[in-house]
Amino acid sequence: MKKLSDILYKVRIQSVNGATDILVNDIQIDSRKVSQGSVFIAIRGEKFDGHDFIEKAIGLGVSAIVCEVMPSTVLEGITYIQVSNSSEAAGYIAHNFYDEPSQKFRLIGVTGTNGKTTIATVLFKLFTELGYRCGLVSTVENKIVDKIIPATHTTPDAISLNALLHQMAEENCSHVFMECSSHAIEQHRITGLHFAGGLFSNITHDHLDYHKTFEAYIKAKKKFFDGLGSDAFAISNLDDKRGTVMLQNTAAKKYYYSLKTIAEFKGKILENALTGLIMTVNDKEVHFRLIGEFNAYNLLAVYGTAICLGENSEEVLRILSMLNGAEGRFDYIISNTHNIIGIVDYAHTPDALENVLTTIKKLRKGYEHIITVVGCGGERDKTKRPVMAQIACDYSDKAIFTSDNPRSEDPAEILRDMEAGLNSAAKRKSISIADRREAIKTAVSLANKEDIILLAGKGHEKYQIINGQYVDFDDKETLKEMFDLLEK
């Protein structure tokens, strides 16, 4: 139990009605989870407004309400805290309630459009190999040392996140690596946390369904670095045209990584093949298992972070040379007799798709055909649908458009959006198959020996979201199944 006044530290309070020296059992932002002695924080969400559930929460026995607008009727025995921003307040309250867990280890935040999961995952693997007890908060999974906790969001809500970080502190983690999505930054899910360092990978066209404009998206990412303290470090991609913008107002110590120009962490690709990357990192030549130019950037970001955290350069590079990336990120399998290469990748933005296909084109020997299976998510930025379709056609010999989490949208309508605006050459090399399983089956049936099939968009995900239901589906397992059928 905690005293209410203690967990309100740093919260911007506008008014208080009731006692703040009371003890509270827990904190909740979901009225269905409150119980006797809870604090209920009424947050305005995209679909629901927590203020509409204050009465329900009181009926379930809460001790205190945190809200932006005071109810018309305030009840005796309930403490009401009016704040300027409930989401921001939730961040501070959660951090205080869980004993400021981010102060107990070195927390590193990774933000950017592409590369977050790989960077955070490789950092977790690297520092584990270096002998540290580590935590990971990522799109694919959350980990506390060797215990896996399934992930539901790139960055959990403030209360779930601080509860998770508290567990990491209890398990004596010394380093925690966390993806920080633009949604999480904007929605104050990471407010109140103390970061030892922050990384910026890149920024491209994504999440405009939420942020509305590219400028708003950039500002959301930049806000993370603006919030870093002078005791922290900030590392940014100098080759991204907004790499310096991200750090221009940060109080943190600035570092940059680059493949193209002089930087604190400088890389140069010597060889890029399906067997991995050979590159120099600050003039040391290393062979890495990760593949592609985009992973060269990810490796530089990881290397830079390790150096900023005081690790030995040669030991870091030795371990990095042995590590694989994250599940569903350029994850490939090869069929037994036909030697068809199947690549599963999470690429779900135009830039990510272009990166993966560019890498594949560079890696192929020259005669292999590239068959791309790609879709676009429902209820998400519609403007990227025709762009992604055109990219798939431009870089592939055959493109198959299909479903990718249609949610409540009609898959046929999404496919029509993807087809809209395709040039005549693209139309000739593309087909649309709404059923993703059938699309993968068709890709395998069209492939000749040593051809390359890319399944883009779902990566590590083990489901399809169709009409609000989570339906079991795994790209990699489906591809293996189709390869097995091909061998029979």
C-alpha positions as CSV (number, residue, x, y, z in Angstrom):
1,M,0.0,0.0,0.0
2,K,1.1,3.5,-0.7
3,K,0.1,6.9,0.6
4,L,-1.8,8.9,-2.0
5,S,0.3,12.1,-1.4
6,D,3.5,10.2,-2.1
7,I,2.5,8.8,-5.5
8,L,1.4,12.3,-6.7
9,Y,5.0,13.5,-6.8
10,K,5.6,15.6,-10.0
11,V,1.9,15.5,-11.0
12,R,0.6,18.8,-12.2
13,I,-2.4,19.2,-9.9
14,Q,-5.1,21.8,-10.5
15,S,-7.3,21.1,-7.5
16,V,-7.9,18.5,-4.8
17,N,-11.2,17.6,-3.1
18,G,-10.7,15.2,-0.2
19,A,-7.8,13.8,1.8
20,T,-4.4,12.9,0.3
21,D,-2.9,11.2,3.3
22,I,-5.0,8.1,2.7
23,L,-3.5,4.7,1.8
24,V,-4.3,3.2,-1.6
25,N,-3.9,-0.5,-2.8
26,D,-3.3,-0.1,-6.5
27,I,-3.7,2.2,-9.5
28,Q,-5.8,1.5,-12.6
29,I,-6.7,3.2,-15.9
30,D,-9.3,0.4,-16.7
31,S,-12.5,0.8,-14.6
32,R,-13.1,-3.0,-15.0
33,K,-10.0,-3.7,-13.0
34,V,-10.5,-1.4,-10.0
35,S,-11.3,-2.8,-6.5
36,Q,-11.6,-1.6,-2.9
37,G,-8.9,1.0,-2.2
38,S,-7.9,1.6,-5.9
39,V,-6.9,4.9,-7.5
40,F,-8.8,5.2,-10.8
41,I,-7.1,7.5,-13.4
42,A,-9.7,8.7,-16.0
43,I,-7.8,8.9,-19.3
44,R,-9.2,10.2,-22.6
45,G,-8.4,7.5,-25.2
46,E,-8.9,7.1,-28.9
47,K,-12.1,5.1,-28.5
48,F,-13.2,5.7,-24.8
49,D,-13.1,8.5,-22.3
50,G,-12.3,7.3,-18.8
51,H,-14.4,10.1,-17.4
52,D,-17.5,8.2,-18.5
53,F,-16.6,5.4,-16.1
54,I,-15.9,7.4,-12.9
55,E,-19.3,6.5,-11.5
56,K,-18.7,2.8,-12.2
57,A,-15.3,2.9,-10.6
58,I,-16.7,4.6,-7.4
59,G,-19.3,1.8,-7.3
60,L,-16.5,-0.8,-7.2
61,G,-14.9,0.8,-4.1
62,V,-12.1,3.2,-5.3
63,S,-10.6,5.5,-2.8
64,A,-9.5,8.2,-5.2
65,I,-10.2,9.6,-8.7
66,V,-7.7,11.3,-10.9
67,C,-9.4,13.3,-13.7
68,E,-9.1,16.3,-15.9
69,V,-12.7,17.4,-15.4
70,M,-14.3,17.1,-11.9
71,P,-17.6,15.2,-11.9
72,S,-20.7,17.4,-11.3
73,T,-21.3,15.5,-8.0
74,V,-18.4,14.8,-5.7
75,L,-19.0,12.2,-3.0
76,E,-17.9,12.2,0.7
77,G,-15.1,9.8,1.4
78,I,-13.7,9.9,-2.1
79,T,-10.6,12.0,-2.9
80,Y,-10.7,13.8,-6.3
81,I,-7.5,15.0,-7.9
82,Q,-8.0,17.3,-10.9
83,V,-5.0,17.4,-13.2
84,S,-4.1,19.2,-16.5
85,N,-3.4,15.9,-18.3
86,S,-4.5,12.5,-17.0
87,S,-2.2,10.5,-19.3
88,E,0.8,12.5,-18.1
89,A,-0.3,12.1,-14.5
90,A,-0.7,8.3,-15.0
91,G,3.0,8.1,-16.0
92,Y,4.2,9.9,-12.9
93,I,1.8,8.1,-10.6
94,A,2.7,4.7,-12.0
95,H,6.5,5.4,-11.6
96,N,6.0,6.6,-8.0
97,F,3.7,3.7,-7.1
98,Y,6.2,1.1,-8.3
99,D,9.1,2.7,-6.4
100,E,10.7,4.5,-9.4
101,P,12.0,1.3,-11.0
102,S,13.8,3.1,-13.9
103,Q,16.2,4.7,-11.3
104,K,17.4,1.2,-10.3
105,F,19.0,0.2,-13.6
106,R,20.3,1.8,-16.8
107,L,17.2,2.2,-19.1
108,I,17.9,2.7,-22.8
109,G,15.1,3.8,-25.1
110,V,15.1,3.1,-28.8
111,T,12.8,5.1,-31.2
112,G,12.5,5.5,-34.9
113,T,10.3,4.1,-37.7
114,N,12.3,1.0,-38.5
115,G,14.9,-1.0,-36.6
116,K,13.6,-0.5,-33.1
117,T,13.0,-4.2,-32.4
118,T,16.3,-5.4,-33.9
119,I,18.3,-2.8,-32.0
120,A,16.6,-3.4,-28.7
121,T,16.8,-7.2,-29.1
122,V,20.4,-7.3,-30.1
123,L,21.3,-5.0,-27.3
124,F,19.6,-7.4,-24.9
125,K,21.4,-10.3,-26.3
126,L,24.8,-8.5,-26.3
127,F,24.6,-7.3,-22.7
128,T,23.4,-10.7,-21.6
129,E,26.5,-12.3,-23.3
130,L,28.6,-9.6,-21.5
131,G,27.4,-11.1,-18.2
132,Y,24.7,-8.6,-17.2
133,R,21.1,-9.4,-16.0
134,C,18.9,-7.6,-18.6
135,G,15.4,-6.7,-19.4
136,L,13.7,-6.2,-22.8
137,V,10.5,-4.4,-23.7
138,S,9.8,-4.9,-27.4
139,T,7.2,-5.5,-30.1
140,V,8.0,-9.2,-30.2
141,E,8.4,-10.0,-26.6
142,N,9.2,-8.7,-23.1
143,K,12.0,-10.5,-21.3
144,I,13.2,-10.4,-17.7
145,V,16.6,-12.2,-17.8
146,D,15.5,-15.5,-19.3
147,K,11.8,-15.3,-18.6
148,I,9.6,-14.4,-21.6
149,I,6.5,-12.3,-21.2
150,P,4.4,-12.0,-24.4
151,A,4.1,-8.5,-25.8
152,T,0.7,-6.9,-26.8
153,H,2.0,-3.4,-27.7
154,T,5.3,-2.0,-28.8
155,T,5.3,0.0,-25.5
156,P,2.8,-1.1,-22.8
157,D,0.5,1.5,-21.0
158,A,2.2,3.4,-18.2
159,I,0.9,1.2,-15.3
160,S,1.7,-2.1,-17.0
161,L,5.1,-0.7,-18.1
162,N,6.1,0.4,-14.6
163,A,4.8,-2.9,-13.1
164,L,7.0,-4.7,-15.6
165,L,10.0,-2.5,-14.9
166,H,9.4,-3.0,-11.2
167,Q,9.7,-6.8,-11.8
168,M,13.0,-6.2,-13.6
169,A,14.3,-4.2,-10.7
170,E,13.2,-7.0,-8.3
171,E,15.2,-9.5,-10.5
172,N,18.3,-7.2,-10.1
173,C,18.4,-6.2,-13.8
174,S,21.3,-3.8,-14.4
175,H,20.3,-2.8,-18.0
176,V,16.9,-2.6,-19.7
177,F,16.4,-2.0,-23.4
178,M,13.0,-0.7,-24.5
179,E,11.3,0.2,-27.8
180,C,9.6,3.6,-27.5
181,S,6.9,4.0,-30.1
182,S,5.6,7.4,-31.2
183,H,2.2,6.5,-29.8
184,A,3.8,5.7,-26.4
185,I,5.7,9.0,-26.4
186,E,2.6,11.0,-27.4
187,Q,0.3,9.2,-25.0
188,H,2.7,9.7,-22.0
189,R,3.2,6.0,-21.5
190,I,6.9,6.6,-20.8
191,T,6.4,9.9,-18.8
192,G,8.2,9.8,-15.5
193,L,10.8,7.3,-16.5
194,H,14.5,8.0,-16.2
195,F,16.5,7.1,-19.3
196,A,20.3,6.6,-19.2
197,G,20.3,6.8,-23.0
198,G,18.2,7.1,-26.1
199,L,18.7,6.0,-29.7
200,F,17.2,7.2,-33.0
201,S,17.2,4.8,-36.0
202,N,15.4,6.7,-38.8
203,I,12.0,8.2,-39.6
204,T,9.8,7.5,-42.6
205,H,6.2,7.5,-43.6
206,D,4.2,5.7,-40.9
207,H,1.4,6.1,-38.3
208,L,-0.1,9.0,-40.1
209,D,-3.5,7.5,-39.3
210,Y,-2.7,8.5,-35.7
211,H,-0.4,11.5,-36.0
212,K,-2.2,13.0,-39.1
213,T,0.8,14.8,-40.4
214,F,4.5,13.9,-40.9
215,E,5.5,16.9,-38.8
216,A,3.4,15.8,-35.9
217,Y,5.1,12.3,-36.2
218,I,8.5,13.9,-36.2
219,K,7.7,16.0,-33.1
220,A,6.5,13.0,-31.2
221,K,9.8,11.2,-31.8
222,K,11.8,14.3,-31.0
223,K,9.9,14.8,-27.7
224,F,11.7,11.7,-26.4
225,F,15.1,13.2,-26.9
226,D,14.0,16.6,-25.6
227,G,13.1,14.9,-22.3
228,L,16.5,13.3,-21.8
229,G,18.6,14.7,-18.9
230,S,22.1,16.0,-19.0
231,D,23.3,12.7,-17.3
232,A,22.1,10.7,-20.3
233,F,23.5,10.1,-23.8
234,A,21.7,10.4,-27.2
235,I,22.8,8.5,-30.3
236,S,21.3,9.3,-33.7
237,N,21.6,8.2,-37.3
238,L,23.6,10.9,-39.1
239,D,22.6,9.5,-42.5
240,D,18.9,10.1,-41.9
241,K,18.1,13.7,-42.9
242,R,16.3,14.3,-39.6
243,G,19.1,12.7,-37.6
244,T,20.5,16.0,-36.3
245,V,17.1,17.5,-35.9
246,M,16.2,14.8,-33.3
247,L,19.0,15.9,-31.0
248,Q,19.1,19.6,-31.5
249,N,17.3,20.4,-28.2
250,T,18.4,17.5,-26.1
251,A,20.4,18.1,-22.9
252,A,21.9,14.7,-23.3
253,K,25.5,14.1,-24.6
254,K,25.2,13.7,-28.4
255,Y,26.7,11.0,-30.6
256,Y,26.1,10.0,-34.2
257,Y,26.6,6.9,-36.3
258,S,27.0,6.7,-40.1
259,L,27.9,4.6,-43.1
260,K,28.4,7.7,-45.3
261,T,30.2,10.4,-43.4
262,I,32.5,11.0,-40.4
263,A,30.8,10.2,-37.1
264,E,31.7,8.9,-33.6
265,F,30.6,5.4,-34.7
266,K,31.6,5.0,-38.4
267,G,30.9,1.9,-40.5
268,K,31.6,0.8,-44.0
269,I,30.2,-2.3,-45.8
270,L,32.8,-4.4,-47.4
271,E,30.6,-7.4,-48.4
272,N,26.8,-7.9,-48.2
273,A,25.6,-11.5,-48.8
274,L,23.2,-14.1,-47.6
275,T,25.9,-15.4,-45.3
276,G,26.0,-12.0,-43.5
277,L,27.8,-8.7,-43.5
278,I,31.5,-8.0,-43.6
279,M,32.1,-4.4,-42.5
280,T,34.5,-2.1,-40.7
281,V,33.3,-0.5,-37.5
282,N,35.6,2.3,-36.5
283,D,38.3,0.8,-38.7
284,K,38.0,-2.7,-37.2
285,E,36.9,-5.4,-39.8
286,V,34.1,-7.7,-38.5
287,H,31.9,-10.4,-40.0
288,F,28.3,-10.3,-38.8
289,R,25.5,-12.8,-39.2
290,L,22.9,-10.1,-39.7
291,I,22.2,-9.2,-43.4
292,G,21.6,-6.0,-45.3
293,E,22.5,-2.3,-45.2
294,F,19.6,-1.6,-42.8
295,N,21.2,-4.1,-40.3
296,A,24.6,-2.4,-40.8
297,Y,22.9,0.8,-39.3
298,N,21.3,-1.3,-36.5
299,L,24.7,-2.8,-35.6
300,L,26.3,0.6,-35.5
301,A,23.5,1.9,-33.2
302,V,24.1,-1.1,-30.9
303,Y,27.8,-0.8,-31.0
304,G,27.6,3.0,-30.1
305,T,25.3,2.3,-27.2
306,A,27.6,-0.3,-25.8
307,I,30.6,2.1,-26.0
308,C,28.5,4.9,-24.4
309,L,27.7,2.4,-21.6
310,G,31.4,1.9,-21.0
311,E,32.0,-1.5,-22.6
312,N,35.2,-2.7,-24.3
313,S,35.1,-2.2,-28.0
314,E,36.8,-5.5,-29.1
315,E,34.7,-7.6,-26.7
316,V,31.5,-5.9,-28.0
317,L,32.4,-6.6,-31.6
318,R,33.4,-10.2,-30.9
319,I,30.0,-10.9,-29.3
320,L,28.1,-9.0,-32.0
321,S,29.7,-11.0,-34.7
322,M,28.0,-14.2,-33.3
323,L,24.5,-12.8,-32.7
324,N,21.3,-13.2,-34.8
325,G,18.6,-10.5,-34.9
326,A,15.0,-10.5,-33.8
327,E,12.3,-13.0,-34.9
328,G,10.5,-12.0,-38.1
329,R,13.2,-9.6,-39.2
330,F,14.8,-10.9,-42.4
331,D,14.1,-14.4,-41.0
332,Y,14.7,-16.9,-43.8
333,I,14.3,-20.6,-44.5
334,I,15.3,-22.6,-47.6
335,S,13.2,-25.4,-49.2
336,N,15.0,-28.8,-49.2
337,T,15.2,-29.9,-52.9
338,H,14.3,-26.7,-54.8
339,N,16.5,-24.4,-52.8
340,I,13.7,-21.7,-52.8
341,I,14.6,-19.0,-50.3
342,G,11.7,-17.8,-48.2
343,I,12.2,-14.6,-46.2
344,V,9.7,-13.5,-43.5
345,D,10.0,-9.8,-42.6
346,Y,7.9,-7.4,-40.5
347,A,8.3,-4.6,-43.2
348,H,4.9,-2.9,-43.1
349,T,5.9,0.6,-44.2
350,P,6.9,1.8,-47.7
351,D,10.5,2.5,-46.5
352,A,10.9,-0.8,-44.7
353,L,9.5,-2.8,-47.7
354,E,11.9,-0.9,-50.1
355,N,14.8,-1.6,-47.7
356,V,14.2,-5.3,-47.6
357,L,13.6,-5.7,-51.3
358,T,16.7,-3.6,-52.1
359,T,18.7,-5.8,-49.9
360,I,17.3,-9.0,-51.6
361,K,18.1,-7.6,-55.0
362,K,21.7,-6.9,-53.9
363,L,22.1,-10.4,-52.4
364,R,20.7,-12.4,-55.3
365,K,23.2,-13.9,-57.9
366,G,21.2,-12.4,-60.8
367,Y,19.0,-15.0,-62.3
368,E,16.6,-15.7,-59.4
369,H,13.1,-14.3,-59.5
370,I,11.7,-12.3,-56.5
371,I,8.1,-13.0,-55.6
372,T,6.7,-10.6,-52.9
373,V,3.6,-11.3,-50.9
374,V,2.4,-8.1,-49.2
375,G,-0.7,-6.5,-47.7
376,C,-1.7,-3.4,-45.8
377,G,-3.4,-3.3,-42.4
378,G,-7.0,-2.2,-42.1
379,E,-7.9,0.9,-40.2
380,R,-4.4,2.3,-40.8
381,D,-3.0,5.0,-43.0
382,K,-4.6,4.5,-46.4
383,T,-2.1,6.7,-48.3
384,K,0.7,4.2,-48.0
385,R,-1.4,1.4,-49.7
386,P,-0.7,2.3,-53.3
387,V,2.8,3.3,-52.5
388,M,3.6,-0.1,-51.0
389,A,2.0,-1.9,-53.9
390,Q,4.0,0.0,-56.4
391,I,7.3,-0.6,-54.4
392,A,6.5,-4.4,-54.4
393,C,6.0,-4.3,-58.2
394,D,9.1,-2.2,-58.8
395,Y,11.4,-4.4,-57.0
396,S,9.8,-7.9,-57.7
397,D,9.3,-10.1,-60.7
398,K,5.9,-11.0,-59.3
399,A,3.8,-9.2,-56.5
400,I,0.9,-10.9,-54.8
401,F,-1.3,-8.5,-52.8
402,T,-3.1,-10.0,-49.8
403,S,-4.5,-9.5,-46.3
404,D,-2.5,-8.1,-43.4
405,N,-4.7,-7.6,-40.3
406,P,-7.7,-6.2,-42.2
407,R,-9.4,-5.6,-38.8
408,S,-13.0,-4.4,-39.5
409,E,-12.2,-3.3,-43.1
410,D,-13.2,-5.3,-46.1
411,P,-10.0,-7.0,-47.4
412,A,-11.2,-6.5,-51.0
413,E,-11.5,-2.8,-50.4
414,I,-7.9,-2.7,-49.1
415,L,-6.7,-4.6,-52.1
416,R,-8.5,-2.1,-54.4
417,D,-6.7,0.8,-52.6
418,M,-3.4,-1.0,-53.2
419,E,-4.1,-1.5,-56.9
420,A,-5.2,2.1,-57.4
421,G,-2.6,4.1,-59.3
422,L,-0.4,1.2,-60.3
423,N,1.3,1.8,-63.6
424,S,0.6,-0.6,-66.5
425,A,3.9,-2.5,-66.0
426,A,3.1,-3.0,-62.3
427,K,-0.4,-4.2,-63.1
428,R,1.0,-6.9,-65.4
429,K,3.2,-8.4,-62.7
430,S,0.7,-8.2,-59.8
431,I,-2.2,-10.4,-58.7
432,S,-4.6,-10.0,-55.7
433,I,-5.5,-12.9,-53.4
434,A,-7.4,-11.8,-50.2
435,D,-6.7,-15.1,-48.3
436,R,-3.2,-14.8,-47.0
437,R,-2.7,-18.6,-46.8
438,E,-3.7,-19.0,-50.5
439,A,-1.4,-16.1,-51.4
440,I,1.6,-17.8,-49.8
441,K,0.6,-21.1,-51.4
442,T,0.4,-19.4,-54.8
443,A,3.8,-17.7,-54.3
444,V,5.4,-21.1,-53.6
445,S,3.7,-22.7,-56.7
446,L,5.0,-19.9,-58.9
447,A,8.6,-20.2,-57.6
448,N,11.2,-22.0,-59.6
449,K,14.5,-23.4,-58.2
450,E,16.5,-20.9,-56.2
451,D,13.9,-18.2,-56.5
452,I,13.3,-15.8,-53.6
453,I,9.9,-15.4,-51.9
454,L,9.4,-12.4,-49.5
455,L,6.5,-12.5,-47.1
456,A,6.2,-8.9,-45.9
457,G,4.2,-7.2,-43.2
458,K,3.6,-9.7,-40.3
459,G,7.0,-10.9,-39.3
460,H,6.9,-12.3,-35.8
461,E,3.1,-12.0,-35.5
462,K,1.2,-15.3,-34.9
463,Y,-2.2,-14.0,-35.8
464,Q,-4.5,-12.2,-38.2
465,I,-6.9,-9.5,-36.9
466,I,-10.2,-10.1,-38.8
467,N,-13.4,-8.4,-37.8
468,G,-12.0,-7.8,-34.3
469,Q,-11.0,-11.4,-33.8
470,Y,-7.5,-12.7,-33.4
471,V,-7.2,-15.7,-35.8
472,D,-4.1,-17.9,-35.5
473,F,-1.8,-17.4,-38.4
474,D,2.0,-17.6,-38.7
475,D,3.8,-16.6,-42.0
476,K,6.9,-18.7,-41.3
477,E,4.9,-21.9,-40.3
478,T,2.6,-21.5,-43.3
479,L,5.7,-21.1,-45.6
480,K,7.3,-24.2,-44.1
481,E,4.0,-26.1,-44.7
482,M,3.9,-25.0,-48.3
483,F,7.5,-26.0,-48.8
484,D,6.8,-29.4,-47.4
485,L,3.9,-29.8,-49.8
486,L,6.2,-28.9,-52.7
487,E,8.6,-31.6,-51.7
488,K,5.9,-34.3,-51.8
